Amino acid sequence: MIPEFHSQMIAYRLDELLAEADASRLLREVRDAEKERPKAKRRRGLFGKIIPA
């Protein structure tokens, strides 16, 4: 295999893996943030009206 082509293949694969790692890291951060912050709950106010939380 030509050395230039081989180094291009390695660089391309490295870019793919870095992009995949970034996406994975972002998903993990979103999941962690959702765990820390509870979902909003609807509350009943005075006289039974629904008040957004």
Long-range contacts (C-beta under 8 A, 24 or more apart in sequence): none
